[in-house]
Amino acid sequence: MKRFDRRTLLRGTLVGGAVSMGLPLLDCFLNDNATALAQGAPLPVRFGAWMWGCGMNPGRWNPTTEGVGYDLPIELQALDRELATGTKLRDHVSILSDFDVKLDGRPNFPHTAGLMGTLTGSLPLQDYTVPAPTIDAIIAAQIGGLTRFRSLEMSCTGNLNQSYSFESQGVFNAPEISPMALYARVFGPEFADPNAGPFTPDPRLMLRQSVLSAVKDDRDRLFQRVGTHDKQRLDQYFTSVRQLEQQIAILLAGPPDLQSCSKAPAPGAESLGTEVEQSVSTNRLMADLLSFALACDQTRVFSMMFSDRISGLRQAGSSAQHHQLTHDEPLDPAIGYQPEATEFVFICMEAWADFVERLEAVPEGDGTLLDNCLVFGHSDVSLAKVHGITGIPMMIAGAAGGALRPGVHVRGHTSPTTRVGLTIQQAMGLTTESFGTQSMEATQPVSEIVA
């Protein structure tokens, strides 16, 4: 049998000429020891996740009344702000309390078990591992091919290696940490501005569009000659190429016919880092750019990490990080909580309110952009001092295009957090009937917020 080498190419013909396509690094290259849109279509519905680390104080965050018009404890006061539409932000945000992560006898890996149980429906067997794809990746696999970007990941931490968007254990979606970089990526030369005059397709994109089809026969023969592991690698590789071709097709189609679509203005000066002022500013700039990207249907799936699970947020001039304070700061006996650590809870909730308010400010159809979004706000623990995974704080902003009733407080009565994940997937149009494994398996959505 002919031996493959790293220079092996797939070959075919395109537009009367020969084309070739390189391949990823495969085992067989190595030695034996290698290790409502236009034309009346409905407006798109978008999903996003917004995360903050180190939880809250349950007695000061969980509402005491259920249903519509729930009370706002002190740590949720940021939701009391009045919007330009004349409504209160709380009217657009549902609170989901008393939902738990079930361990089934497995260890409560600090800041990992609660996060992964909520986002993947499964518990990790080891600390800092990812047992299954996260909710955003599951949804992006279904609807991400409809837009120029399958998904957009963002972070306010200034760290490119911090992300909680995972396709699998070894494959994570690296975030944009710079608003300027996000602007260049989305609104750079390839952005089709609907207000820039007649659209002319780029002929170079037209040639790139069909390379994968042109090498189909050679690709099929290669699949028959490689091992199982290489087949998996090739499948991932060709999937990414197919996604690129879908993006090219979208670019060739020209700007979307959406009333609120316009090119975002370039963001102002940025300052990246873990000081709270830096994170708050980055969150606002990213939210502004994202609102333009969503209004122009550049993506329908996004994630934002305001602070990571071991929250490194710190006040200006201080080296004491949020996570450190949750463990080291004593409880004040007079008030029953940690005052310095709790300041970060207020900051996180204000940042969440800023993010949601920006989406609510964009008119779309008969309502706003937020009406056609489902934004899942969550943390990794409840009370960080004890790594609590009972009563994980969760919120849902938006109506998902009418699929959800916003502005409701629901107590889960210790049911698994995966009920929320199942509700999200079904609201986004997925045919998911269950989500999670073992005691985390959920088959009943949170009916109180389903429209």
N, C-alpha and C positions, 0 to 999 in steps of 0.2 A: 504494500500500500504506500502511496506517495506520502511522505512526511510533511506536515505543515510547518511553517516557520512564521516568525513575527511579521514577515513582509507579505503574507498571503492576502490577496484581495478578492473580493467578489466582483464579478464582471458582468456587463450587460450592454444593452444599446439604448440610447436615448436621443431622440430627434435626429436619427440617422447616423449617429456617431457612437463610439465606444465610451463607456463610463466605467469607473471602478470605485469601489468603496472599501475603506479599511475596516479592520475588525478590532475588538477589544482584546486585551491580554487573556488568552485561554490556557487551560491546563495542557492542551495538546501542543502548545508552543514551547513547553518547558520540559526540563529533564525529569526523570522519575522521582527525584528527591524534592521537587518544588512544593512549596507550601501554597314687556310688550315692545317687542321690537318692531322693526319695519314690517309692513304688510300685515299688520294686525296681530302679530305674534304676541303672546303674553310677555309682560316685563320679566326679566330674569330675577330669580331668587338666589340670594347669596348666603353663604355660611362663613362665619368667622369664629375663632376662639381667642379669648383675651385672658391671660393668666397673670396672677400675682402670687408671690411666694409668701410662706409663713402665716397664712390664714388670718384669724381674727380672734376676738373674745366672744364666745358664743352667747353669753348673757347680755352682751352689749350690741350684738349684730343681728341675731335672729328676731324677726318680728313676733309679737305676742298674739296678733290676730291673723286670721286666715282669710283667703279670698281677695276680692277687689277692695281697694281702699285700706289696705293693711297699714298698720302703724309703722313708723320709722324710728327704730332705736338709734342711739346716738352715733354708732359707727356706720349707719346708712343715711345719715343726714344729707350727704351729697346728692341723693336722689330727690331732694325736695326742691331743687332749683326749677325755676319757671323757664319754659322754652319760648322761642319766638312765635311758635304756633299757638301760644296761649295755654298749652297743657303743661303739666308737671312731668318731669323726667320719670318719676315713679310710675306714671300711667303707661309707660312703654317698657317697663322692666318687671319681669316676674322673679320672685325670690323663691328658691327651692332649698328648704332647710330640713334637717333631720333625715338625710339620706346618708347611708353608711357604705364603707368599703368592708367587705367580709373577707377574713383571712383564711378560713378553712384550715386552721392549724399551722399556717405558714408564718414566717417571721414578719413583723411590721418593720420593714426596712425604712429607716427614717427618711422622710421627704420623697420616697420612691414608691412605696406600696400604695399610698392614697392617690398619688398622681397617675400611676399606671393603671390601677384598678378603675379609676374614673374614665381615663382616656382610651384605654384598650379593652376594658372588660375582663382582663385577666390579671392575675397576680404574678409578679416576677419571682423566679426561683433563686435569683441572686440580686444583691444590691446593685443599683445603677444599670439594670438591664431592662430591655423592652420586650415584653412577651408577645406582642401583636401590633399591627398597625394602629396608629392613633385615629381618632374620629375624623379629623380633618383630612387625613390621607385616604380614609375609606370613602369619604364624600367626594374628594377630588378625583378618585379613580372612576367615579360614575359621571361627574359633570364637568371635570376639568378640561376635557378635550373640546369643549364648546367655545373656549375663549383663547385669546393669545397667550395668556399665562395660565398654566394648569392650576397654580396657586401662588400666592405671595406670602412669604414669611418675613416677619419683622421683629426686632428686639430693641429694647431701650437700655440694655445692659452694657453695650459697647464690646461684647464678646461674640465673635463669629462662631465659636464652637458651642454656644449655648442655644439649644433648640429643643422643643418638645413636640416637634412634628416629625414623626417617624413612619417610614414605609415598612421597616422591619428593624431588627436589632442593629444591623450594621449599616443601615441606610437612613440617614436623617436629612431633612431639608434645611440647609444652612440659611440663616436669616440675613436680611439686610439690616445693618446696624446704623447706617448713615442715611438721613433723609436726602442728602444730595445724591448719593448712589442710587437710592430708590427712584428719585426723579429721573436720573439719567437712564435708568433701565426701562422705565415705563414710558416716559415722555420724551425720549431721545429721538434720533433721526428716523427710527422705524415706526414711530407713532403716527397714525393717520389722523390728522387734525380735521374734524368736520367743517371747521370755519376757515380753512386755508385755501379754498378754491377747488377747481376740478381735481379729481384724484387720478393719478397715472400709476399703474402697477409697475413695480421694479422688475425689469426683464431678468435680472440675475436671480431673483426669487423664483421666477417661473421655471428656470432651469433646475434649480435645486429641489423643486417640489417633488419630482417623480423619480429621484434616484433609487429609493427603496424598491419601488415597483420594477425599475429597470433591471435590478440585480436579483429578482425573485427566483429564477431558476437556479442560479448559482447558490443562492442562500439555501434553497431546499435541499440541494445535494450536500451542502456542508452539514446540515442538521442530521443527515443520515450517517455521517462518518465520525461524529464526535461523541464523547461520553456524556453521561447524565449531567454532571456538574457543568460542563461546558454548554450543554443545551440550555440549562437554567440561566447561565451568564449571557448567552446569545439572546435568549428571550427578553431579558431585562434590557439588553443593549438595543435590540430592534424596537422594543416598546418605546424607549426614549427617542429613537430616530423617528418613529411613527408620530410621536407627540410633536416633534419638531416640524414634521411635514404638515400636521394639523395647524400649527401656529403659522406656518408660511401661507397656507390656504386662507387663513383668517386675514393675514396682512394683505394678500392679493385682493381680498374682497372689498377693501376700502374701509372708511370710517363707518361705525355703526350709526344707524338712524335713530338716535336717542335724544330726546328733547333737552335733557340736562347735560349732555356730553360737551365738554370743552377741555382744551389743554390746560393743565394745572400751571399756575405760576411757579417759578422756581422758588424753593424754600429759602428762608432767611438764613442767617448765620447759625451754624450748629455747634454744639459742644457735647462731645460724647464722654460718657463715664458713669460712675455709680453714685455720684452725689445726687440727691433727690431733685435739685433744680435741673440738672442735666437730663435725668430720666423723664421728668415732667415735660420739659421742653421738647425732647425727642418724641414723646408720645403724641403731643399736639401736632407737631409737624408731620409725623407719619399718618395720623388720622386725617389730616387735611389732604395729603397726597392720595391716600387710599380712597377717600370719598370721590375724588375726580376719577380715579382708576375704575371704581365700581360703576360710577355713572356712565362711563364710556365702555362698559362691559369688557374691560381688559382682563379681568379675572372674576370668578364667582366663589372662590375659596381663599381664605386668608387666615393667618394667625399672628397674634401679637403677644410678645412676652414683655410685660412691664417690669417684672423682677423675677429672677429665677427661684427655684424651689428653696435653695439655701440663700435666701435673699441677701445680696451684697449691698443693698441701699444704705447710704450713710448721710448724715447731715453734713453740710459744708464745714470744713475745718475739724471734723471729728473722724477718728479711725474706727469708732464703734459701729459695726454693721448691724442691720436689722436682725439677722439670724443670731448673731452673737448675743444681742440684747434679750432675745426671747428666752435664752437659756441662762444668762448670767445675771440679768437684772432681777432683784428680788421683787416679789409681789408687795405692793404697798398695802399694809394691813388696813389702812383707813378707807381705801377705795376698792381693794380687792383685785387689782390688775397691775400690770407693769406700765407705768406712764410713758417712759421713753420709747419702749417698743411699740406701744399703742399709737404713738404719733405717726408711725409708718402705715398703720392700718388706715388712718384718716387720709393720708397722702395717696395711698393706693385707690381708695374709693373715689376720691376727687379725680384721679386720673381716669378711672373707669367712666365716670360721669362725663368728663371732657370728651372721651373717645366716642361714646354713644351719642352725645349731643351733636357732634360734628356730622354724623350720619343723618340725624334727624333734621339738620338744617338744609339738606339738599332736597328741593322739590322733585318729585317723580310721579308721573301720572296724576291720579287724583289725590295722592298723599305725599309721602316723603320716601327717600332712599331707605330709611330705617324700616319702613313698613314692609319693604321687600327684602329685608335681611333677617337672619337669625344669628345673633351674636351670643356665644356661650362664654360667660365670665365664670372663672373658677380659680380655686387655689389648690395647693397640694395637701394641706392639712386643715384641721379646724383650729384647735389651740396648739400653737407651735411648741410651747414649752414641754408638752408631753407627747409631741408627734401624734396628736389625735387624728384618727381616721373615721370617727363617728361624727355625723353632722358636717360633712365636707361642705363648705360654703359654695353655692352655685347660683348663678343668675342667668336669665335669658332675656335679651333685649330684642325688640322687633317682633313683627307678626308673621314673618316667613311667607309673605305674599298672601296672607289671609289664612294660612294653615294653623296659626296659633292665636290664642287670646293673650295679649300682653297685660301687664299690670296686676298679676295675681300672686299671692303668697300661698305656697303649698307645703305642708309638712309631709315628709315621707314616712314618718312613723317607723324608722329604722330599716326601710326597704333599701335595696342596693342602689348606688349612684347610677348604675347601668340603666335603670328605668329612664333616667334623663337622657342618656346617650341613645337609647332606643327611640325615644320621642323625637329627638333631634333628627335622626336618620329618616324616620318616617315623614316628618314634616318637610324634609328636603327632597321627598319623592322617591327614596330608596324603598325597595320591597322587603326590607329587613323584618323578619318575624321574631327574632330573638337576638339578644346581644349579651355577651359575657359567657363565662364558664363557671361550673360548679355553683356555689351559693351566690355568685355574682351574675348568674344568668337571669336576664329579665325578658319576660314575654308580654308584660303589660305596660303600655306607655303611661305617662302622667296625664290622665284624661282631663284633669281640671284645667289644663292650659291648652288642650286641643280644641280648635274651633269647630 
